[in-house]
Amino acid sequence: MTGPLSGVRVIDLTSMISGPLAALTLADQGADVIKVEAPGGGDFVRQLATRRNGCSASFVNNNRNKRSVILDLKSEEGLAAFKKLILDADVVIQNFRPGVATRIGIGEEVLRPLNPRLIYVSIAGFGFEGPYAQKPVFDPLIQALTGLTTVQAGSDEVRPRLIRTILPDKLTGIQASQAITAALFSRERNGEGQHIKISMLDTIISFMWGSDMGGHTFVGDEVKTETAQSFIDLIYETKDGHISVAAMHDKQWRALSAALERPDFLTDPRFITPELREIYKDDRLNLTQEVLITRTTAELLEVLEAGDVPCAPVLTRTEMREHPQVKANKIIIEIDHPIAGRLRQSRPPAQFSGTPTEMRFTAPAYGADTSVVLSEAGFTDDQIAVLLGSGVAIQSTVEENKND
């Protein structure tokens, strides 16, 4: 096994996106991640649309390099089996609604005495206390409550807009994985486990603050209503499509002027300094648009790239897959799944020179690894047979998953 987290064992109790993505990041970096799922279908994402042979794209993309165990944690026997699994675990991740883990007997206060070195991770939507703590949560709700939808709109006076990807979910997963590795590093120094609590709400507010909360940074001088600097973004129409151009510094503004053969860009009093170009932002962007729309995207890319002006084509997702830079990065890979067939996915973005990562296996079939994992935890064949026979644990086959 390779990867910087080789030898780390993670018990993944999570479902949907944020928790599974956190565990996926650890799995891709070499951790042995055991996804413990409940009888009756497991992770809800297994049932989502965009499917082939019973496998959802969302599940296979967020759960590779994991193993699946089915345990009924609501039964005394299943709970006892789970507690045995965590004896040699390094990390447990759960994203139940606050209080649920404690209620079913797998809270941090129960598991800590069994494994004092455990890194216990709780992921919540709105937080762990307060009036919204017990509310059900989905990504759009976090975008709404944090003000992210008004940032996306550009102004408090415009209809709020969602970012059309589940940013709070995914960013929380990435932030959680970073916190886990930090806790593992701390444990290497002091030998002590700890409890990590992270919410989607906290993650997005923290994420926004560095770039979008300047008007609320200086106490006593808060902005009452956010207004847009410009309603024009840096996506421009060309003669046959779209392009993004960003000439921020003086050097780049001069290069843009030369590339487009528009010396007036440099003499216009509205655009002489960076400050003036920001004050007259709409005028600057409108003027740039008037020039760019007269040429094709290919023509513009040629002259702008020659002049070292920051620019890029605006691609569809299909076009992105075929772009030469994406191919050069080798970020998109293809692997074979025993049920879903040939898959196209992205490799982990971070590459390690000394502990390279690898795709050890694809997303697990529901309950495919129950018997093996229980055996590794010290259960005998007879004990495993009893658990399987009572339905407390379930071992599935590839054929059963294909017919799901």
Secondary structure, DSSP 8 states (H G I E B T S, - for coil): --STTTT-EEEE---TTHHHHHHHHHHHTT-EEEEEE-TTTSSGGGG-SSEETTEEHHHHHHSTTEEEEEE-TTSHHHHHHHHHHGGG-SEEEE--STTHHHHTT-SHHHHTTT-TT-EEEEEESS-SSSTTTTS---HHHHHHHHTHHHHHHTSTTS-----SS-HHHHHHHHHHHHHHHHHHHHHHHH---EEEEEEHHHHHHHHHHHHH-GGGTSTT---SS---S-S--SEEE-SSSEEEE---SHHHHHHHHHHTT-THHHH-GGGSSHHHHHHTHHHHHHHHHHHHTTS-HHHHHHHHHHTT--EEE---HHHHHH-HHHHHHT-EEEEEETTTEEEEEE--S---SSS-------S--TTTTHHHHHHHTT--HHHHHHHHHHTSEE---HHHHHT-
